[in-house]
Amino acid sequence: MPDDRYDEEQAAAIFTRAAEAEASGRRPVGGSGGMTLQELQEIGREAGLSPEAVAEAAASLRPAGTPAPTPTFLRIPIGVARTVPLQRPLSDEEWGGLVAELRDTFNAGGTLRSDGTFREWRNGNLRVHAGPAPGGYQVEMRTSKGSARSLMTVGGILGGIAAGAAAIGIVTASGVGDVSELLMVGGVLFGVGVVQVPIWARRRKQQFENIARRLNEAVRS
């Protein structure tokens, strides 16, 4: 799936909403050429905004039902996302039922946050947002494989150190073997991070689909 792109006006709105959310402790509620979400997150990080706040601000600008972009790291998919457009807002009882199902499905208590009509259940990298969006109402489920990101990050750092040392010629003849080993270890760690994602992602995707189906049935009933 290609990354969503945001023009300058949308980018400005995203940063404004993300900054407001970070300052107040709230989460924001509710392209074509321009920057991707990952690029916006990098800019936001330099400005002191968390990637999560930027992502949620971007989500609030997408029309209801627009598929959420898959979480990536270095453009490699490391997560799963599912957007569920609904005919109407969730009642308190329906939201409570959804939270109960989330806790049972993922065997996690999680934490709850709310701000008016916007609601969130979160457990680590697993987040579920329910709230208004341009043109309607939706529930967005998103998660990423944290261990994969960590392995890829460490592997990339080790590989970069080894490659950099070799490139600037600071490696002596006796140290060539050490650099080669460091480069190999970095490559193995990065590769392990990549290959552990698909099986995990298939399971999470099926769990999201099951929750989405039951959620639609509950709202229609």
Sequence and secondary structure as in RCSB ss.txt:
>XXXX:A:sequence
MPDDRYDEEQAAAIFTRAAEAEASGRRPVGGSGGMTLQELQEIGREAGLSPEAVAEAAASLRPAGTPAPTPTFLR
IPIGVARTVPLQRPLSDEEWGGLVAELRDTFNAGGTLRSDGTFREWRNGNLRVHAGPAPGGYQVEMRTSKGSARS
LMTVGGILGGIAAGAAAIGIVTASGVGDVSELLMVGGVLFGVGVVQVPIWARRRKQQFENIARRLNEAVRS
>XXXX:A:secstr
    EE HHHHHHHHHHHHHHHHHT       SSEEHHHHHHHHHHTT  HHHHHHHHHTTS TT      EETT
EE EEEEEEEESS   HHHHHHHHHHHHHHHT   EEEEETTEEEEEETTEEEEEEEETTEEEEEEEEE HHHHH
HHHHHHHHHHHHHHHHHTT   GGGHHHHHHHHHHHHHHHHHHHHTHHHHHHHHHHHHHHHHHHHHHHHH 
